[in-house]
């Protein structure tokens, strides 16, 4: 997916990509590799004609008058084609020192805090401590990036230094996203066709996982690049602090990420990727140069820690563009009526109004579109109303709504929403785990219903659940996925034995459930016999859309608190900042998914990547919190005991709800199109 989300940005990205590919960047880089003063004049002439470096330059200066995000979308597309020359530095100059010279086609070398100016070979002007002046005499040098030339010009860095740094990170992040995207696409295309041992290498799990991890990293890079460009575009409204925060998140995320994806691309390509003739090394070189340009990511991570300690969080506003005007007054009035009710009556009031699950169809919800869902969320939050978590009912009830009978909907949906019925899920078995198709619990047809016999495991709240959703095999002779049926089981029925499982935390939150010829009447079967696999994968067509949150994850917030309380080392503060960056990126992935829904587009890769990165965020954050308190581990106080519980408890996240390694297989096959 591109940095841009809207249809307009998608079209801009497509058109610039097509144009940029015709410039032949990789071929030009090889042709002129030995020339220290390679200026790529024909490319720059094409860039000036296209106006690609001055999209964000004000129209009064002869530019496009677009936003920084518009500029970022174009630079991402140009980096995807490895366009050579002073494109990045000129675009940075257009942000920090807009001038009519730029509108007339000046190519600018920006002097950075390191004293280096780039791209010097093709530059007609230099932006340094003396402002924007014509270039005189400086000698460029060939560096690791064969598409650009750097050098020293004898003047100080461009000012204000912090603004130049933020602008450079902002636009370089877009280039990093383009590099990462090219590397991912190239690796996947190769894995789809290259054969070894009689099959496509993309069918090997090791290659699947490597490509899925590239996808995770590329989506994180893209999200951070999108956000910092958006923050720069809205700096007049949101303030410099938000842009600074987003720039530090990008500095931590985008450049290491682009390097990692470029290295992984070469790994997937194998020997061919290590040749000079293949383009992969040129993209690795660009990624390494971008990382060198923006400086030490740990310094940005430490700044993030300081910002977080000071109470700063990234607040991404979702612009509804006036589409909320028709629904907001009623939503506000309804939320205020609910808030006026006593605490114990609010859940029933939420259900009655359809506000507990607004994306569900009436009478259980509002059948709300994405805009209405966001408005309801915002108004409930403004009124101080918190929705209760319906837990397993959130999985059971959509299936009943879509595939159940009228009697089942009448019996279960509203009582469950009101909290009168508690559910558990009887899916996993000792021998199946993530492989539900291999489950062995059997259901035998008897007079008036079915008899279920088998064992389920890892069943949360089974000890107090009223009902369970259960998968059982009704046709042992059918193919694995087709012989399974979906049942609603009364957890107090004769033949059910619930046994608690003590976990590594020392508590028993999971259970084993033994079913010994448990009778389920015919009205406990959902759908038809054999439909269980399809039903188990049900989601409502109108998916839930959530508003953005400014809060970091629980463990990340705890790590920030420790940074405020303790005299941490620089390395420790950098680790906290990296946790802040990852937690922020996870939230950004959710915002991008929401914006796709608002635009009427299907979910992108963000929704799948969010689960994988979210697990890493919570597990790594919990571990970091404990590591920051290592001096207390041998005799922990009460707070550290809670932190230790969180560390131990989060270990299940990479297993529960889909094992990470299985989800990477799924992402590789369903999103990237790698063979089974």
C-alpha positions in Angstrom: 0.0 0.0 0.0 1.1 3.5 -0.7 1.8 6.3 1.8 -1.4 7.9 0.4 -4.8 6.5 1.4 -7.3 8.6 -0.6 -8.2 7.8 -4.2 -6.5 11.1 -5.2 -3.3 10.1 -3.6 -3.5 6.6 -5.0 -3.9 8.1 -8.5 -1.0 10.5 -7.9 1.2 7.6 -6.8 0.3 5.5 -9.9 1.0 8.3 -12.3 4.3 9.3 -10.8 5.4 5.7 -10.6 4.7 5.2 -14.3 6.5 8.4 -15.2 9.5 7.7 -12.9 10.0 4.1 -14.2 10.6 5.5 -17.7 13.6 7.6 -16.4 15.7 4.4 -15.9 17.2 5.3 -12.6 19.1 2.0 -11.9 20.6 2.0 -15.4 21.8 5.6 -15.1 23.3 4.8 -11.6 25.4 2.0 -13.1 26.4 4.0 -16.2 27.7 6.9 -14.1 28.9 5.1 -11.0 32.6 6.2 -11.5 31.7 9.9 -12.0 32.0 11.9 -8.8 30.2 14.8 -10.4 27.4 12.8 -12.1 24.5 15.3 -12.2 21.9 13.4 -14.2 20.8 16.6 -16.0 18.2 14.9 -18.2 16.5 13.4 -15.2 16.4 16.8 -13.4 15.0 18.5 -16.6 12.2 15.9 -16.5 11.7 16.5 -12.8 11.4 20.2 -13.4 8.9 19.7 -16.2 6.9 17.4 -14.1 7.1 19.7 -11.0 7.7 16.7 -8.8 10.2 18.4 -6.4 8.0 21.5 -5.9 4.6 20.0 -5.3 4.5 21.6 -1.8 6.1 24.9 -2.9 3.6 27.7 -2.6 2.0 28.8 -5.9 3.3 32.3 -5.3 6.8 30.9 -5.7 5.8 29.0 -8.8 5.2 25.7 -7.1 2.3 23.3 -7.0 0.8 24.7 -3.8 0.1 21.1 -2.5 0.5 19.7 0.9 3.5 18.0 2.4 1.6 14.7 2.2 1.1 15.3 -1.6 4.9 15.8 -1.8 5.5 12.6 0.2 3.3 10.5 -2.0 5.3 11.7 -5.1 8.7 11.1 -3.4 7.7 7.6 -2.4 6.8 6.8 -6.0 10.1 8.3 -7.2 12.1 6.3 -4.7 10.3 3.2 -5.9 11.9 3.8 -9.3 15.2 5.0 -7.8 15.1 8.4 -9.5 18.6 9.9 -9.3 19.6 13.5 -8.7 18.8 16.3 -6.2 15.1 15.5 -5.9 15.0 15.0 -2.1 17.2 18.0 -1.2 15.2 20.3 -3.5 11.9 19.2 -2.0 13.3 19.8 1.5 14.4 23.3 0.5 10.9 24.0 -0.8 9.6 23.3 2.7 12.0 25.2 4.8 13.1 28.1 2.4 10.4 28.6 -0.3 11.8 30.7 -3.1 10.9 31.7 -6.7 14.2 30.3 -7.7 12.9 26.8 -6.9 9.8 27.5 -9.0 12.0 28.3 -11.9 13.8 25.0 -11.7 16.7 25.5 -9.3 18.2 22.3 -7.9 19.3 22.7 -4.3 21.9 21.1 -2.2 20.9 21.4 1.5 23.7 21.7 4.1 22.9 19.5 7.0 24.1 19.5 10.6 26.9 17.1 9.6 28.3 19.8 7.3 27.6 17.6 4.2 25.5 19.0 1.4 23.5 16.9 -1.0 22.8 16.4 -3.8 25.7 18.5 -4.7 26.6 17.3 -8.2 23.3 18.4 -9.7 22.8 21.5 -7.6 22.6 25.0 -9.0 22.0 26.4 -5.5 23.0 25.7 -1.9 20.8 26.1 1.2 23.1 26.7 4.2 23.7 29.2 7.0 23.7 32.0 4.4 20.3 31.1 3.1 19.6 30.0 -0.5 22.6 31.1 -2.7 24.0 30.0 -6.0 26.4 27.2 -5.8 30.1 28.0 -6.3 33.0 25.7 -6.5 32.2 22.8 -4.1 33.4 19.4 -5.2 31.0 16.5 -4.9 32.0 13.0 -4.0 30.7 9.5 -4.9 29.3 7.7 -1.9 27.4 4.5 -1.2 24.3 5.7 -3.0 25.1 5.6 -6.7 22.2 7.9 -7.5 23.4 10.9 -5.5 26.6 12.9 -4.8 27.5 14.7 -1.6 30.2 17.1 -0.6 31.3 19.9 1.7 30.7 23.5 0.7 32.4 25.5 3.4 29.3 27.1 5.0 27.3 26.1 8.0 24.1 24.1 8.1 20.8 25.5 6.9 18.8 27.1 9.7 16.7 26.7 11.7 18.6 23.4 12.2 15.7 21.6 13.9 13.2 22.6 11.2 15.6 21.4 8.5 16.1 18.1 10.3 12.3 17.6 10.7 11.7 18.4 7.0 14.5 16.1 6.0 13.2 13.2 8.1 9.7 13.9 6.8 10.5 13.6 3.1 13.3 11.0 3.5 10.8 8.8 5.3 8.6 8.9 2.2 11.6 7.7 0.2 12.3 5.0 2.7 8.7 3.8 2.2 9.2 3.6 -1.5 12.5 1.7 -1.1 10.8 -0.8 1.3 7.9 -1.3 -1.0 10.1 -2.0 -4.1 12.1 -4.5 -2.1 9.0 -6.3 -0.8 7.4 -6.5 -4.2 10.6 -7.7 -5.8 11.1 -10.4 -3.2 7.5 -11.6 -3.5 7.6 -11.7 -7.3 10.7 -13.7 -7.2 9.4 -16.1 -4.6 6.3 -16.7 -6.7 8.3 -18.0 -9.7 11.7 -19.3 -8.6 11.7 -23.0 -8.2 13.9 -25.2 -6.0 13.4 -28.8 -4.9 10.5 -29.1 -7.4 8.4 -26.3 -6.1 8.1 -22.5 -5.9 10.3 -21.2 -3.1 7.4 -19.1 -1.9 5.8 -22.3 -0.7 8.6 -22.8 1.8 7.6 -21.7 5.3 11.0 -20.0 5.9 10.5 -17.8 2.8 6.9 -17.2 3.7 7.9 -15.9 7.1 10.7 -13.8 5.8 8.3 -12.1 3.3 5.6 -11.7 5.9 8.1 -10.0 8.2 9.1 -7.7 5.3 5.4 -6.9 5.0 5.2 -6.0 8.7 8.2 -3.8 8.5 7.2 -2.1 5.2 3.7 -1.3 6.6 5.2 0.1 9.7 7.6 2.3 7.6 4.7 3.4 5.4 2.4 4.3 8.4 5.1 6.3 10.0 6.0 8.1 6.8 2.3 8.9 6.1 1.9 10.2 9.6 4.9 12.5 9.7 3.9 14.0 6.3 0.4 14.5 7.6 1.7 16.1 10.8 3.8 18.5 8.7 0.8 19.3 6.5 -1.3 20.2 9.5 1.3 22.0 11.6 -0.6 25.2 11.5 -3.5 23.6 13.2 -1.9 20.9 15.4 1.4 22.7 16.3 5.1 22.1 15.9 5.2 19.6 18.8 3.0 17.1 17.0 5.2 17.3 13.9 8.3 16.9 16.1 6.8 13.8 17.8 5.8 12.3 14.4 9.3 13.0 13.0 11.0 11.2 15.8 8.7 8.2 15.4 9.6 8.2 11.7 13.3 8.6 12.5 13.1 5.5 14.8 11.0 3.4 12.4 11.5 4.2 8.8 15.2 4.1 8.1 16.3 1.0 10.0 13.1 -0.5 8.6 14.0 0.3 5.0 17.5 -1.2 5.5 16.1 -4.3 7.0 13.6 -4.9 4.2 16.4 -4.2 1.6 18.6 -6.8 3.2 15.8 -9.3 3.4 15.1 -8.8 -0.3 18.6 -9.8 -1.2 18.2 -12.8 1.1 15.1 -14.0 -0.7 16.7 -13.4 -4.1 19.6 -15.5 -3.1 22.7 -15.5 -5.3 21.1 -13.3 -8.0 20.4 -10.6 -5.4 24.1 -10.5 -4.5 25.1 -9.7 -8.1 26.0 -6.2 -9.2 23.7 -6.6 -12.2 20.5 -6.9 -10.1 19.0 -3.7 -8.8 18.5 -4.9 -5.2 21.9 -3.6 -4.0 21.1 -0.1 -5.4 18.0 0.0 -3.2 20.0 -1.2 -0.2 22.5 1.6 -0.9 19.8 4.2 -1.1 18.3 2.9 2.2 21.8 3.0 3.9 22.3 6.6 2.6 18.9 7.8 3.9 19.7 6.3 7.3 23.1 8.1 7.3 21.4 11.3 6.3 18.9 11.5 9.1 21.4 10.4 11.9 21.3 8.2 14.9 17.8 6.7 15.5 18.7 6.3 19.1 18.9 10.1 19.5 15.4 10.3 18.1 14.3 7.6 20.5 15.7 9.5 23.5 13.8 12.6 22.3 10.6 10.5 22.1 11.1 9.4 25.6 11.5 13.0 26.8 8.4 14.0 24.9 6.4 11.1 26.3 7.5 11.9 29.8 6.4 15.5 29.3 2.9 14.1 28.4 3.0 14.5 24.7 1.2 11.8 22.6 0.5 11.6 18.9 -3.1 12.8 18.4 -4.2 12.0 14.8 -7.4 13.8 14.0 -9.7 12.0 11.5 -11.2 14.6 9.3 -14.8 13.6 8.5 -15.1 16.5 6.0 -18.5 17.6 7.3 -20.0 14.1 6.8 -20.7 14.0 10.5 -23.0 17.0 10.5 -26.2 15.0 9.9 -25.6 12.5 12.6 -23.7 14.3 15.4 -26.6 16.2 17.1 -28.6 13.0 17.7 -25.5 11.1 18.7 -24.5 13.8 21.2 -28.0 13.9 22.7 -28.2 10.1 22.9 -24.8 9.9 24.6 -25.7 12.5 27.1 -28.9 10.7 27.9 -27.0 7.5 28.5 -24.4 9.4 30.7 -27.2 10.7 32.8 -28.3 7.2 33.8 -26.9 5.6 36.9 -23.8 3.5 36.3 -25.6 0.3 36.7 -28.2 1.2 34.0 -25.8 2.4 31.3 -25.2 -1.0 29.7 -29.0 -1.5 29.1 -29.3 2.0 27.8 -26.4 1.4 25.4 -28.1 -1.7 24.1 -31.5 0.0 23.8 -30.0 2.8 21.7 -27.9 0.4 19.5 -24.8 2.2 20.8 -23.1 -0.9 22.3 -22.6 -2.5 18.9 -23.5 0.3 16.4 -22.1 -1.6 13.4 -24.5 -4.5 13.9 -27.9 -4.4 12.2 -31.0 -3.1 14.0 -32.5 -3.9 16.5 -29.1 -5.0 17.9 -27.2 -2.0 16.6 -27.6 0.9 14.1 -26.3 -0.7 11.0 -24.0 2.2 11.2 -21.6 3.2 8.5 -18.0 4.2 9.3 -18.7 7.9 9.8 -21.6 7.2 12.2 -19.5 4.7 14.2 -16.8 7.2 14.7 -19.3 9.9 15.7 -20.9 7.6 18.2 -17.5 6.7 19.6 -16.5 10.4 19.9 -19.7 11.4 21.6 -19.7 8.5 24.1 -16.1 9.4 25.0 -17.0 13.1 25.3 -19.9 12.2 27.7 -17.7 9.9 29.7 -19.5 6.6 28.8 -17.3 3.5 28.5 -18.7 0.5 26.6 -18.4 -2.8 28.4 -16.4 -5.5 26.7 -18.7 -8.3 25.4 -15.7 -10.7 25.1 -16.6 -14.0 23.4 -20.1 -12.8 22.7 -18.3 -10.6 20.1 -17.5 -13.7 18.2 -20.6 -15.8 18.9 -23.3 -13.3 18.2 -22.2 -12.2 14.7 -22.4 -15.9 13.7 -25.9 -16.2 15.2 -27.0 -12.9 13.6 -25.8 -14.0 10.1 -26.5 -17.7 10.1 -28.7 -18.5 13.1 -32.5 -19.0 13.2 -35.0 -16.3 14.2 -35.5 -18.2 17.5 -31.7 -18.3 18.2 -31.4 -14.5 17.5 -34.4 -13.8 19.8 -33.1 -16.1 22.5 -29.4 -15.0 22.7 -28.5 -11.7 21.1 -30.1 -9.0 23.3 -29.7 -10.9 26.6 -26.0 -11.4 25.7 -25.6 -7.7 24.9 -27.2 -6.8 28.2 -24.8 -9.0 30.1 -27.4 -11.6 31.1 -25.6 -14.4 29.2 -21.9 -15.1 29.3 -20.2 -17.0 26.5 -17.1 -19.2 26.1 -15.5 -20.6 23.0 -15.0 -24.4 22.6 -12.8 -24.5 19.5 -9.2 -25.4 20.4 -8.3 -29.0 21.3 -5.1 -30.6 22.7 -4.2 -32.1 19.3 -5.4 -29.3 17.1 -4.5 -25.8 18.4 -4.5 -23.4 15.4 -5.3 -26.3 13.1 -9.1 -26.4 13.8 -9.7 -28.6 10.7 -8.1 -31.5 12.6 -10.4 -31.3 15.6 -11.6 -34.7 17.0 -14.6 -33.7 19.1 -17.5 -35.7 17.5 -21.2 -35.0 17.3 -23.4 -38.0 16.7 -27.0 -37.7 15.5 -29.6 -38.9 18.1 -33.3 -38.5 18.4 -34.1 -34.8 18.8 -30.5 -33.5 18.6 -26.9 -34.5 18.9 -24.5 -36.1 21.4 -21.1 -34.3 21.7 -18.0 -36.1 23.0 -14.5 -34.8 23.2 -12.0 -32.5 24.9 -11.5 -28.7 24.5 -8.7 -26.7 25.9 -7.5 -23.1 26.5 -11.2 -22.1 27.1 -11.4 -18.7 28.9 -14.3 -18.1 31.4 -15.7 -21.7 30.9 -16.0 -21.9 34.7 -18.7 -19.2 34.7 -20.0 -19.2 31.1 -23.7 -19.9 30.5 -23.2 -21.0 26.9 -20.4 -22.0 24.6 -19.9 -22.0 20.9 -18.5 -25.3 19.9 -17.1 -26.9 16.8 -17.6 -30.7 16.5 -17.1 -33.2 13.7 -20.5 -34.4 12.4 -19.2 -36.3 9.3 -16.0 -38.2 9.9 -15.9 -39.3 6.2 -16.0 -35.8 4.7 -12.9 -33.7 4.0 -11.5 -32.1 7.1 -13.0 -28.6 6.6 -16.4 -29.9 5.4 -17.3 -32.3 8.2 -17.5 -29.8 11.0 -20.7 -28.2 12.5 -21.3 -25.3 14.8 -23.2 -25.8 18.0 -24.5 -23.7 20.9 -23.8 -25.7 24.1 -25.5 -25.1 27.5 -22.5 -25.1 29.8 -24.6 -26.5 32.6 -25.7 -29.5 30.6 -25.1 -33.0 32.0 -21.8 -34.4 30.8 -19.7 -31.2 30.9 -16.7 -31.2 33.2 -14.7 -27.9 33.5 -11.2 -28.2 34.9 -9.1 -25.1 35.5 -5.6 -24.9 34.0 -3.0 -23.0 36.0 -0.9 -20.8 33.9 2.6 -19.4 34.1 1.2 -16.4 36.0 0.1 -18.8 38.7 -3.5 -18.0 38.0 -6.2 -20.1 36.3 -7.9 -18.1 33.6 -8.0 -20.9 31.0 -9.8 -24.3 31.4 -10.0 -27.7 30.0 -13.5 -28.8 29.1 -14.5 -32.4 28.8 -17.7 -33.3 26.9 -19.1 -36.8 27.7 -22.1 -37.4 25.4 -23.4 -33.9 26.1 -26.9 -33.6 24.5 -27.5 -30.6 22.3 -31.0 -30.3 20.9 -31.6 -29.6 17.2 -32.2 -25.9 18.0 -28.6 -25.7 19.2 -27.2 -26.3 15.7 -26.3 -23.1 13.9 -26.8 -23.3 10.1 -26.7 -26.7 8.5 -24.6 -29.7 9.4 -21.1 -29.3 7.8 -21.3 -25.5 7.8 -19.1 -25.1 10.9 -15.8 -24.2 9.2 -17.5 -21.4 7.2 -19.5 -20.2 10.2 -16.4 -20.1 12.4 -14.9 -17.6 10.1 -17.9 -15.3 10.0 -17.5 -11.5 10.4 -20.3 -9.0 9.9 -20.2 -7.4 6.5 -20.3 -4.0 8.2 -17.0 -4.2 10.2 -16.3 -2.3 13.3 -14.5 1.0 12.9 -12.7 2.5 15.9 -11.6 6.0 16.5 -7.9 6.8 17.1 -6.5 6.7 20.6 -3.7 8.9 22.0 -2.9 6.5 24.7 0.2 4.2 24.3 -0.1 0.6 25.3 -0.3 -0.3 29.0 3.3 -1.5 29.2 4.6 1.4 27.1 2.9 3.9 29.4 4.5 2.0 32.4 7.9 2.3 30.8 7.4 6.0 30.3 6.5 6.3 33.9 9.7 4.6 34.9 11.7 6.9 32.7 10.1 9.8 34.6 10.9 8.3 38.0 14.3 6.8 37.5 17.8 7.9 36.4 17.9 5.7 33.4 21.0 5.3 31.2 21.0 6.8 27.7 20.6 3.3 26.2 17.7 2.6 28.4 16.0 5.8 27.5 16.5 5.0 23.8 14.8 1.6 24.4 11.8 3.3 26.0 11.6 5.7 23.0 11.7 2.7 20.6 8.8 1.2 22.5 6.9 4.6 22.3 7.5 4.6 18.5 6.3 1.0 18.0 3.2 1.7 20.2 2.5 4.8 18.1 2.9 2.9 14.8 0.4 0.3 16.0 -2.1 3.0 16.6 -1.4 4.5 13.2 -2.1 1.2 11.5 -5.6 1.3 13.1 -6.1 4.9 11.9 -5.2 4.0 8.4 -7.6 1.1 8.4 -10.3 3.5 9.7 -9.6 6.0 6.9 -9.9 3.3 4.3 -13.3 2.5 5.6 -14.3 6.1 5.5 -13.2 6.2 1.9 -15.3 3.2 1.1 -12.3 1.0 0.4 -11.7 -2.5 1.6 -9.2 -3.2 4.4 -5.5 -3.0 3.5 -2.6 -4.9 4.8 -2.6 -2.7 8.0 -5.4 -4.7 9.6 -3.5 -8.0 9.3 -0.1 -6.4 10.2 -1.7 -4.7 13.3 -2.2 -8.0 15.0 1.4 -9.1 14.5 3.0 -5.8 15.4 0.5 -5.4 18.3 1.6 -8.6 19.9 5.3 -7.7 19.6 4.5 -4.3 21.0 2.8 -5.7 24.1 5.3 -8.5 24.7 8.4 -6.4 24.2 6.9 -3.5 26.2 6.1 -5.8 29.2 9.6 -7.3 29.1 11.2 -3.8 28.9 9.3 -2.7 32.0 10.8 -5.6 34.0 14.3 -5.2 32.6 14.3 -1.5 33.7 13.8 -2.7 37.2 16.3 -5.6 37.3 17.7 -4.4 40.6 14.4 -5.3 42.3 13.7 -8.7 40.7 15.0 -10.8 43.6 12.8 -9.1 46.1 10.0 -7.4 44.1 7.7 -4.9 45.6 3.9 -4.9 44.9 4.2 -2.8 41.7 7.0 -4.9 40.3 4.9 -8.1 41.0 2.2 -6.6 38.8 4.8 -5.8 36.1 6.0 -9.4 36.3 2.5 -10.7 36.0 2.1 -8.6 32.8 5.3 -10.0 31.4 4.2 -13.5 32.0 0.6 -13.0 30.9 1.5 -11.4 27.6 3.5 -14.5 26.5 0.2 -16.0 25.5 -0.6 -13.3 23.0 1.6 -14.8 20.3 -0.4 -18.0 20.7 -4.0 -16.9 21.5 -6.3 -15.8 18.7 -3.9 -17.2 16.1 -0.3 -18.2 16.5 2.1 -15.6 15.1 3.8 -18.1 12.8 0.5 -19.3 11.4 -0.7 -15.7 10.9 2.5 -15.0 9.0 1.7 -18.0 6.7 -1.8 -16.6 6.2 -0.4 -13.1 5.5 2.1 -14.5 3.0 -0.5 -16.4 1.2 -3.6 -14.2 1.3 -2.0 -10.7 1.2 1.2 -11.3 -0.7 -0.1 -14.2 -2.9 2.6 -16.7 -2.2 1.8 -20.3 -3.0 0.6 -22.8 -0.4 
